[in-house]
Amino acid sequence: MKFLSSLQDDLWFAEEDVIGTEAHNIMLFEQGILNKEEISKILSSLEKVKKKIEKNELELDSSFEDIHPLIEKMVIDDIGIEIGGKIHTGRSRNPFTTF
């Protein structure tokens, strides 16, 4: 896993990943996929993650391949799987996919 993990290298864009996740979840709310309670809890949790990143207090778990699932796990740990498990609904982690 040490060889495959980009977690340490991903730290430079961790805050931007949280911002992108916030935007994605606002879209899910606007499309009626998330309700008011869910979006409120998700955005609040993501702000907690962002503050940890800003304060350089993010605890890296080497069992994660990269920053994306680590952020998702932090949200799930904070607000539970029922809501936190929805943060990447319909989202591709590969923005360079061509069709």
Secondary structure, DSSP 8 states (H G I E B T S, - for coil): -TTT--HHHHGGGHHHHHHHHHHHHHHHHHTTSS-HHHHHHHHHHHHHHHHHHHTT-----TTSSSHHHHHHHHHHHHH-HHHHTTTTTT--S-TT---
